[in-house]
Amino acid sequence: MADKKPPEDALSDLRRRVDAARGEGGTTSSRPTSPAGLAMRFGGEFGAAIIVGALLGYGADYFLHSSPWGLVIGFGLGFVAGIVNVVRVAQSFNKANPPDPNAPSIPDDDD
């Protein structure tokens, strides 16, 4: 029984092993590795929001007998939620991957 570690040591050992398994920084990242991966994530976020909104609206129509208003409102709210999700993903991607300050600027069409 003297070989058993106290609970605090076991917990800190578990945290250390989890951090080592996650890699550097101790956090996992679902960052896409290519522009196509980022585009697929945009499409998935947008499509899922529209589908969920439409299904919730259809369900509201089914139970409230208010066809087609629940579907129309659910589709509209799903569209708005999809736009919000895409903007949120784009902002988090831009925060994680800031532009190179030494990159040459692209001239405008007027220049």
Summary of the structure (lengths in Angstrom):
residues: 111
radius of gyration: 23.6
end to end distance: 79.3
largest distance: 79.8
contacts: 237
relative contact order: 0.10
helix: 69%
strand: 0%
